[in-house]
Amino acid sequence: MTTQRTNAGNAGNIGNDGSAEGVGNTGVAADYEERLGAFVGRELTPLTPGQDPVNQPMIRHWAEAMGDTNPVYTDEAAARATGRPGVVAPASMVQAWTMRGYAATVSPPSGGRRGFDELVELLGEGGYTSVVATDSELEFARELVPGDHVSVQEVVESISPEKQTGLGVGRFVTTVKTYRDQDGEIVATQRWRTLRFRPAAPAAATSAAAPAAATPAAAQTAATPAASRPLRPRPALNRDNTFWFEAAKEHRLVIQRCVSCGTLRHPPGPCCPHCGSFAWDTVRASGRGRVHSFTVNHHPRHPAFDYPLVVAVVELAEGTRLITNLTGVAPEDVTVDMPVALDWLDADPDLSLPVFRPVATEDR
């Protein structure tokens, strides 16, 4: 059995157990706490089969989208050479086999309301109407192969007391998803934690949004004076990634490199995904790259950021990709494959982050 843990977001000073600074529980009615507590152990989603069995075309599309060239996902002979009976699906793809698809998400739910809908409604009653994912921990019992048909069941493991986080007052909701094959055997489990929090007061939201309504998108910068705006959410530092943020403080963009096989990797991790070695060092990136994909964030707004906020996946000249912000360009002028160059954002004395700006024509 293998375990994979992913930090899906950062809601301030969050610990691995969902703890946060400023724990409080003021003004919350006892009956509301009791109703929330009744959800612990309750089934949110009954065992539901995925729309399609595990299949080679979807595995291929996933591998191409992720840039994962491991041949055991696409080449029968290569997979058999490793002792497998044939191609296998990437382990982290397990959730994809049970996703309902776009049509199902916009259609009225069949079979009436589920526990998930009731929990969201109850959290909304308490004012916790905004949500951000904080982390996901997966354990895999075996590899999936074409023909497997995966089903998933989701149960509430815990709902935290009210806590103060970097995004506001909220509660951490932890659920456990159990994935089973067509024979009912467990193939994976996923512990999924989200923060359900109260959004900013309407008055604050109105004042923050006002400049956006009166100012062209290209000129919407520095809406909030730097001295008065709150700090950006802190990165979730651990033994695997602290070196990267320390280098960023010195305005050095580094890439983790496997000492054994030379493979570059990002985001940082303890083990080389290519050869399995735990030995690594770093190389300094050239600072050149291209926009691999991007999105423009408008909502929800966080007072530490300027909007519209261009979030991009930049592919560096060295071949690795990182998620970053684009600066010095209007959202409507951003294009896929646009050449960009490294710049630095000194958010505060303790946080410097790499951002990218368009490369001038004469510099290309």
C-alpha positions as CSV (number, residue, x, y, z in Angstrom):
1,M,0.0,0.0,0.0
2,T,1.3,3.4,-0.9
3,T,0.3,6.8,0.5
4,Q,0.2,10.2,-1.3
5,R,-0.4,13.5,0.5
6,T,-1.2,16.7,-1.4
7,N,-1.6,20.2,0.0
8,A,-4.4,21.5,-2.1
9,G,-4.4,25.0,-0.8
10,N,-3.4,27.3,2.0
11,A,-5.9,28.9,4.4
12,G,-3.4,30.6,6.7
13,N,-1.6,28.9,9.5
14,I,-3.1,25.4,9.0
15,G,-1.5,22.4,10.6
16,N,-1.6,18.8,9.2
17,D,-4.5,18.0,11.5
18,G,-6.5,21.0,10.4
19,S,-5.6,23.0,13.4
20,A,-5.2,26.7,13.2
21,E,-4.2,29.6,15.3
22,G,-7.0,31.6,17.1
23,V,-9.3,28.7,17.9
24,G,-12.6,30.0,19.1
25,N,-16.2,29.0,19.5
26,T,-18.0,32.2,20.6
27,G,-21.6,32.8,20.0
28,V,-22.3,29.4,18.4
29,A,-25.6,27.9,19.7
30,A,-25.3,24.5,21.4
31,D,-28.1,23.1,19.2
32,Y,-26.2,24.1,16.1
33,E,-23.1,22.3,17.3
34,E,-25.1,19.3,18.1
35,R,-26.6,19.2,14.6
36,L,-23.2,19.6,13.0
37,G,-21.8,16.8,15.3
38,A,-24.6,14.5,14.1
39,F,-23.0,14.4,10.7
40,V,-19.8,12.8,12.0
41,G,-19.8,9.2,10.8
42,R,-22.7,9.9,8.4
43,E,-22.6,8.9,4.8
44,L,-22.5,11.9,2.4
45,T,-22.4,9.9,-0.8
46,P,-23.6,6.3,-1.0
47,L,-21.5,3.8,-2.9
48,T,-21.8,5.1,-6.5
49,P,-20.1,3.6,-9.6
50,G,-18.2,5.7,-12.0
51,Q,-19.7,6.3,-15.4
52,D,-17.1,4.3,-17.3
53,P,-14.7,1.5,-16.4
54,V,-10.9,2.2,-16.4
55,N,-9.9,2.5,-20.0
56,Q,-6.8,3.1,-22.1
57,P,-8.0,6.3,-23.9
58,M,-8.6,8.1,-20.7
59,I,-5.3,6.9,-19.3
60,R,-3.5,8.2,-22.3
61,H,-5.3,11.6,-22.2
62,W,-4.4,11.9,-18.5
63,A,-0.7,11.0,-19.0
64,E,-0.4,13.5,-21.9
65,A,-2.1,16.3,-19.9
66,M,0.2,15.7,-16.9
67,G,3.3,15.3,-19.0
68,D,3.8,11.8,-17.4
69,T,5.8,9.7,-19.9
70,N,6.0,6.5,-17.7
71,P,5.5,3.8,-20.4
72,V,3.7,1.4,-18.0
73,Y,0.6,3.6,-18.6
74,T,0.6,3.4,-22.4
75,D,2.8,0.5,-23.6
76,E,1.8,-3.1,-23.0
77,A,5.3,-4.5,-23.6
78,A,7.0,-1.9,-21.3
79,A,4.4,-2.7,-18.6
80,R,4.9,-6.5,-18.8
81,A,8.7,-6.0,-18.7
82,T,8.2,-4.6,-15.1
83,G,6.3,-7.7,-14.1
84,R,2.8,-6.2,-14.6
85,P,0.2,-8.1,-16.6
86,G,-0.3,-5.1,-18.8
87,V,-0.8,-1.3,-18.7
88,V,-2.0,0.2,-15.5
89,A,-3.6,3.5,-14.6
90,P,-1.7,6.3,-12.8
91,A,-2.5,5.9,-9.1
92,S,-3.5,9.5,-8.6
93,M,-6.1,9.1,-11.3
94,V,-8.4,7.1,-9.0
95,Q,-10.7,10.0,-8.3
96,A,-11.1,10.7,-12.0
97,W,-12.9,7.4,-12.6
98,T,-15.7,8.4,-10.3
99,M,-16.2,12.0,-11.4
100,R,-19.7,12.6,-12.7
101,G,-18.7,14.8,-15.7
102,Y,-20.0,18.2,-16.7
103,A,-23.5,17.1,-17.8
104,A,-24.2,15.5,-14.4
105,T,-23.0,18.5,-12.4
106,V,-25.4,20.9,-14.2
107,S,-28.4,18.5,-14.1
108,P,-30.8,18.2,-11.2
109,P,-29.6,15.4,-8.9
110,S,-31.4,12.1,-9.3
111,G,-32.8,10.1,-6.3
112,G,-33.5,13.2,-4.1
113,R,-31.2,15.1,-1.7
114,R,-28.1,13.4,-0.4
115,G,-26.2,13.9,2.8
116,F,-23.7,16.1,1.1
117,D,-26.4,18.6,0.1
118,E,-27.8,18.6,3.7
119,L,-24.3,19.3,5.2
120,V,-23.6,22.2,2.8
121,E,-27.0,23.6,3.7
122,L,-26.3,23.4,7.4
123,L,-22.9,25.0,7.1
124,G,-24.5,27.7,5.0
125,E,-27.0,28.3,7.9
126,G,-24.0,29.0,10.1
127,G,-22.6,31.5,7.5
128,Y,-19.8,29.1,6.3
129,T,-20.7,29.7,2.6
130,S,-17.1,29.9,1.1
131,V,-14.9,26.9,0.6
132,V,-11.3,26.1,-0.1
133,A,-9.6,22.7,-0.2
134,T,-6.7,22.4,2.2
135,D,-5.2,18.9,1.7
136,S,-5.8,15.4,0.3
137,E,-4.2,12.2,1.6
138,L,-4.5,9.1,-0.6
139,E,-3.7,5.4,0.2
140,F,-3.5,3.0,-2.6
141,A,-4.1,-0.8,-2.1
142,R,-3.4,-1.8,-5.7
143,E,-3.0,-0.5,-9.2
144,L,-6.0,-0.1,-11.4
145,V,-6.1,-1.8,-14.8
146,P,-8.3,-1.4,-17.9
147,G,-11.6,-3.1,-17.2
148,D,-11.8,-2.3,-13.5
149,H,-15.0,-0.4,-12.6
150,V,-14.5,1.9,-9.6
151,S,-17.2,3.0,-7.2
152,V,-16.8,5.6,-4.4
153,Q,-18.5,6.1,-1.0
154,E,-17.9,9.3,1.1
155,V,-18.3,9.5,4.9
156,V,-17.8,12.4,7.3
157,E,-14.8,11.8,9.6
158,S,-14.8,15.0,11.5
159,I,-16.0,18.6,11.7
160,S,-13.7,21.0,13.6
161,P,-14.8,23.6,16.1
162,E,-14.9,27.1,14.8
163,K,-11.4,28.4,14.0
164,Q,-9.8,31.6,13.0
165,T,-7.7,31.1,9.8
166,G,-5.9,33.4,7.3
167,L,-9.1,33.4,5.2
168,G,-11.4,34.1,8.1
169,V,-13.5,32.2,10.6
170,G,-14.4,28.7,9.5
171,R,-14.6,25.0,10.1
172,F,-12.4,22.2,8.7
173,V,-14.5,19.4,7.3
174,T,-12.7,16.1,6.8
175,T,-14.3,13.3,4.9
176,V,-13.1,9.8,3.8
177,K,-13.7,8.5,0.4
178,T,-13.4,4.8,-0.1
179,Y,-12.9,3.5,-3.6
180,R,-13.9,-0.1,-4.5
181,D,-13.5,-2.2,-7.6
182,Q,-16.3,-4.2,-9.3
183,D,-15.8,-7.0,-6.8
184,G,-16.3,-4.7,-3.8
185,E,-12.6,-4.8,-2.8
186,I,-11.0,-1.5,-1.6
187,V,-8.5,-0.2,-4.1
188,A,-7.9,3.2,-2.5
189,T,-9.0,5.6,0.3
190,Q,-8.8,9.3,0.3
191,R,-8.9,11.6,3.3
192,W,-10.2,15.0,2.0
193,R,-10.2,18.2,4.0
194,T,-11.8,21.5,3.1
195,L,-12.2,24.7,5.0
196,R,-15.7,26.1,5.0
197,F,-15.5,29.7,6.1
198,R,-17.4,33.0,6.3
199,P,-16.8,35.4,3.4
200,A,-15.9,39.0,4.0
201,A,-18.7,41.3,5.2
202,P,-20.7,42.8,2.4
203,A,-19.5,46.3,3.1
204,A,-15.8,45.3,2.8
205,A,-16.6,43.3,-0.4
206,T,-18.4,46.3,-1.9
207,S,-15.5,48.7,-1.2
208,A,-13.0,46.2,-2.6
209,A,-15.0,45.6,-5.7
210,A,-15.7,49.3,-6.4
211,P,-12.5,50.1,-8.2
212,A,-13.0,47.1,-10.5
213,A,-16.3,48.5,-11.8
214,A,-14.8,51.9,-12.6
215,T,-11.4,51.0,-13.8
216,P,-10.5,49.1,-17.0
217,A,-9.1,45.6,-16.5
218,A,-5.7,46.5,-17.7
219,A,-5.4,49.3,-15.1
220,Q,-6.7,47.4,-12.1
221,T,-3.5,47.4,-10.0
222,A,-2.6,48.5,-6.5
223,A,-6.3,48.9,-5.6
224,T,-5.3,48.5,-1.9
225,P,-2.3,50.4,-0.6
226,A,0.5,48.0,0.2
227,A,0.9,49.3,3.8
228,S,-2.7,48.7,4.7
229,R,-3.4,45.4,3.0
230,P,-3.2,42.1,4.9
231,L,-0.4,39.6,4.3
232,R,-0.6,37.0,1.6
233,P,-1.5,33.5,2.9
234,R,1.6,31.7,4.1
235,P,2.9,28.7,2.2
236,A,2.6,25.3,3.9
237,L,6.3,24.7,4.6
238,N,7.7,21.3,5.3
239,R,11.0,19.4,5.0
240,D,10.5,18.8,1.3
241,N,9.9,22.4,0.2
242,T,11.5,24.8,2.7
243,F,14.7,25.0,0.6
244,W,12.7,26.4,-2.4
245,F,11.1,29.2,-0.4
246,E,14.4,30.1,1.3
247,A,16.0,30.4,-2.2
248,A,13.1,32.6,-3.3
249,K,13.8,35.0,-0.5
250,E,17.3,35.5,-2.1
251,H,15.7,35.9,-5.5
252,R,16.9,32.6,-6.7
253,L,14.5,30.3,-8.7
254,V,15.8,26.8,-8.2
255,I,14.7,23.4,-9.5
256,Q,15.2,20.2,-7.6
257,R,17.4,17.6,-9.4
258,C,17.9,13.9,-8.8
259,V,21.5,13.2,-8.1
260,S,21.2,9.6,-9.4
261,C,19.5,10.1,-12.8
262,G,19.6,13.9,-13.3
263,T,15.8,14.3,-13.7
264,L,14.5,17.7,-12.8
265,R,11.3,17.9,-10.8
266,H,8.8,20.5,-9.5
267,P,7.0,20.8,-7.1
268,P,9.7,19.6,-4.7
269,G,9.4,16.1,-3.2
270,P,11.4,13.6,-1.3
271,C,11.8,11.0,-4.0
272,C,12.6,11.0,-7.7
273,P,9.5,10.0,-9.6
274,H,11.7,8.6,-12.4
275,C,14.2,6.4,-10.6
276,G,13.0,6.4,-7.0
277,S,16.2,7.9,-5.6
278,F,16.1,10.0,-2.4
279,A,19.4,11.9,-3.3
280,W,18.9,15.3,-4.7
281,D,20.4,18.8,-5.2
282,T,19.3,21.9,-7.1
283,V,20.0,23.8,-10.2
284,R,19.3,27.5,-10.8
285,A,16.7,28.2,-13.4
286,S,17.4,30.5,-16.3
287,G,14.2,32.5,-15.7
288,R,12.9,32.0,-19.2
289,G,9.8,30.1,-20.0
290,R,6.4,30.0,-21.8
291,V,2.8,30.1,-20.7
292,H,1.6,26.6,-20.8
293,S,-2.0,27.5,-19.6
294,F,-3.6,30.2,-17.6
295,T,-6.8,31.4,-15.9
296,V,-8.1,34.8,-14.8
297,N,-9.4,34.9,-11.2
298,H,-12.1,37.4,-10.4
299,H,-13.9,35.9,-7.4
300,P,-13.7,35.2,-4.5
301,R,-11.5,38.2,-3.7
302,H,-8.8,38.1,-1.1
303,P,-7.6,41.6,0.1
304,A,-4.0,40.7,-0.3
305,F,-4.2,40.4,-4.1
306,D,-5.0,42.7,-7.0
307,Y,-7.7,41.7,-9.4
308,P,-8.2,40.5,-12.1
309,L,-5.5,38.0,-11.0
310,V,-3.8,36.1,-13.8
311,V,-2.7,32.6,-12.6
312,A,-0.6,30.7,-15.0
313,V,1.2,27.4,-15.4
314,V,4.6,28.4,-16.8
315,E,6.9,25.8,-18.5
316,L,10.5,26.8,-17.8
317,A,13.2,26.5,-20.4
318,E,14.5,23.6,-18.3
319,G,11.3,21.6,-18.8
320,T,9.6,21.8,-15.4
321,R,6.4,23.7,-14.8
322,L,5.2,25.9,-11.9
323,I,2.1,27.7,-11.0
324,T,2.7,31.5,-10.7
325,N,1.2,34.9,-11.4
326,L,1.7,37.0,-14.5
327,T,2.5,40.6,-14.1
328,G,2.8,43.6,-16.5
329,V,0.2,42.3,-18.9
330,A,-3.6,42.7,-19.2
331,P,-5.6,39.5,-18.9
332,E,-6.9,39.8,-22.4
333,D,-3.4,40.0,-23.8
334,V,-2.2,36.7,-22.3
335,T,-1.9,33.8,-24.8
336,V,-0.8,30.2,-24.5
337,D,2.8,29.7,-25.5
338,M,3.6,33.4,-24.8
339,P,7.3,33.9,-23.9
340,V,7.8,35.1,-20.4
341,A,10.7,36.0,-18.1
342,L,11.2,35.8,-14.4
343,D,10.5,38.7,-12.1
344,W,10.2,38.8,-8.3
345,L,7.4,39.8,-6.0
346,D,8.5,40.8,-2.5
347,A,5.1,40.4,-0.9
348,D,6.5,41.2,2.6
349,P,9.8,40.9,4.5
350,D,9.2,37.2,5.0
351,L,7.8,36.2,1.6
352,S,9.3,36.6,-1.9
353,L,7.7,34.8,-4.8
354,P,8.6,34.3,-8.5
355,V,6.3,35.9,-11.0
356,F,6.6,36.2,-14.7
357,R,6.2,39.1,-17.2
358,P,6.0,39.0,-21.0
359,V,9.3,39.1,-22.9
360,A,9.7,42.2,-25.0
361,T,9.9,41.4,-28.8
362,E,13.5,42.6,-28.9
363,D,14.5,40.3,-26.0
364,R,13.1,37.1,-27.5
